[in-house]
Amino acid sequence: MTLTFLCFVLFFTPQDQHSLLVKYQGLVVKQLISQTKKTEQGDGDTTDNLEEEEGADTIQKELQEITTSIKDLVLRPRKSSVTEE
């Protein structure tokens, strides 16, 4: 379903906006995978867990930065389509 949506979006959005949406989707997937691994492994204090937490923090920061751009994209007024009349 997500792939279908992205293909649809590809045809109706400029390349820069499409790239932003694809990057955001990738970060969301990485965050979900990271959270799943953390839940499965527990809360141990091993070096691997610390590295994963740092990676999760980086992903979270990137998501927060991109979220502003996504909101701007969604809330920006668009030109009305000729077919909407």
URBEL-V771823 format. One record per pair of residues at least 12 apart in sequence whose ideal C-beta (glycine too) atoms are under 6 Angstrom apart, sorted by the first residue. I is the first residue (numbers start at 1). J is the second residue. If there is no record, write none. Layout:
i:j
I:J
I:J
//
This chain:
i:j
17:73
20:69
24:66
24:70
27:59
27:62
27:63
30:59
31:59
34:56
//
